[in-house]
Amino acid sequence: MNVLNFVNSFFSDSAHWHGYDGIPARLGEHVRYTLQALLLAAAIGLPIGLFTGHYGRGGNALSLVATAGRALPSFGLLVLMTTLLGFGMLPVMIPLVILAVPPILVTTYEAMRSVDPSPVDAARGMGMHESRILFQVELPVALPLILSGLRSAAIQIVSTATIAAYVSLGGLGRYIVDGLYQRNYEKVVGGATLVAVLALVTLALFWAVARTAVSPGVRRR
C-alpha cells in the first residue's frame, strides 16, 4: 500500500472526522499550541530585537543566545521539563518557545540594522523622539524581514508541536504517536500530511499578512 493510498484511506474514513480524536478537534488543539508558543516567543523576541537593533548594541550576545537556542534538542528538552515539572502545557511550551525565539530575535535585530540610516538621521535632526523614530521610521521599513522571522518561527512550531503527544497532550502529533504505537501507518501518514498542510497554510497566511501590512513602496524594494 503506497503513501497515497494511506492518505486516501485516512481522510475517507468518517471516524476520523468526529469526536475528541477527530481531525477538527486535533487540528484545533495543534493550532492552539502553535499560537500560544508563537505569541510567547514574539513577546520575548520582538521587543529585545527591536530595541537592540535600534541602538545597534548587543548583536554578538543575540547571536550567541540564538545559536544556543537552536542547538538545544526540542524533544530532549521536553523530556527534561516533564521530569522536572510533570505533565501539562508548561513542559511543552518551554521547548517550543525556546525553538521559536532565536529566528524572531535575530531576524528582528538584523531587520532594524538594515534600515537606511539617512531617514533615521533626518528624523533625529528634526527632534523626533527615539520611540517615534523606532515605530514610525524604522519599523515600517524593517517589517518585511521581521515578518519573515515570525513566519520561520511559526513553521518550526507547527512542525515541532507534534511532541505534545509524547506527554499525553493532543494535537496532530497524536495521530503520529498513536499510529506508531498501534502500527497503524495509515494514521501516521495522515497525521504527517495534516502537519504538512498546516505548515503550507501558515506560509499562505504570512504571505497575506505581508501583502496587507507592508507598504507597497517597501515591498517593491
LINVEN-V739609 format. One record per residue. PSI is psi in whole degrees, -180 to 180 (* if undefined). BURIAL is I if it has 24 or more other ideal C-beta (glycine too) atoms within 12 Angstrom, else O. Layout:
[[PSI:BURIAL] [PSI:BURIAL]]
This chain:
[[120:O] [176:O] [-41:O] [-37:O] [-39:O] [-46:I] [-46:I] [-42:O] [-40:O] [-50:I] [-21:I] [-9:O] [113:O] [-24:O] [-23:O] [2:I] [6:O] [157:O] [-177:O] [-23:O] [13:I] [162:I] [-46:I] [-42:O] [-46:O] [-38:I] [-42:I] [-41:O] [-44:I] [-42:I] [-39:I] [-45:I] [-43:I] [-47:I] [-42:I] [-48:I] [-40:I] [-41:I] [-42:I] [-44:I] [-40:I] [-38:I] [-27:O] [-50:I] [-39:I] [-52:I] [-42:O] [-46:I] [-40:I] [-48:I] [-36:I] [-37:I] [-37:I] [-43:I] [-8:O] [30:O] [149:O] [12:O] [-43:O] [-40:O] [-40:O] [-41:I] [-39:O] [-45:O] [-42:I] [-42:I] [-43:O] [-41:O] [-39:I] [-26:O] [-19:O] [128:I] [124:O] [-43:I] [-41:I] [-39:O] [-36:I] [-46:I] [-44:O] [-47:O] [-37:I] [-38:I] [-39:O] [-38:O] [-11:O] [-175:O] [152:O] [-174:O] [-35:I] [-47:O] [-24:I] [-41:I] [-37:I] [-54:I] [-33:I] [-41:I] [-42:I] [-35:I] [-37:I] [-25:I] [-46:I] [-49:I] [-34:I] [-47:I] [-54:I] [-43:I] [-38:I] [-43:I] [-49:I] [-35:I] [-43:I] [-38:I] [-19:I] [-6:O] [136:I] [124:O] [-15:O] [-52:O] [-28:O] [-46:I] [-38:O] [-39:O] [-40:I] [-39:O] [-27:O] [-2:O] [17:O] [139:O] [149:O] [-37:O] [-37:O] [-37:O] [-44:I] [-51:I] [-23:O] [-22:O] [-53:I] [-46:I] [-45:I] [-35:I] [-37:I] [-11:I] [-43:I] [-43:I] [-36:I] [-43:I] [-33:I] [-35:I] [-42:I] [-39:I] [-45:I] [-43:I] [-42:I] [-42:I] [-42:I] [-39:I] [-46:I] [-44:I] [-35:I] [-18:I] [-10:I] [-21:I] [-17:I] [-30:I] [-24:I] [-17:I] [35:I] [18:O] [-176:I] [-139:I] [177:I] [-21:I] [-20:I] [-41:I] [-40:I] [-48:I] [-48:I] [-38:I] [-40:I] [-42:O] [-40:O] [-4:O] [35:O] [88:O] [-18:I] [-43:I] [-39:I] [-50:I] [-39:I] [-44:I] [-43:I] [-38:I] [-42:I] [-40:I] [-43:I] [-42:O] [-41:O] [-37:I] [-41:I] [-39:O] [-40:O] [-43:I] [-44:O] [-39:O] [-43:I] [-34:I] [-43:O] [-41:O] [-43:O] [-40:O] [-30:O] [-43:O] [-28:O] [134:I] [139:O] [-37:O] [-37:O] [-40:I] [-33:O] [-6:O] [*:O]]
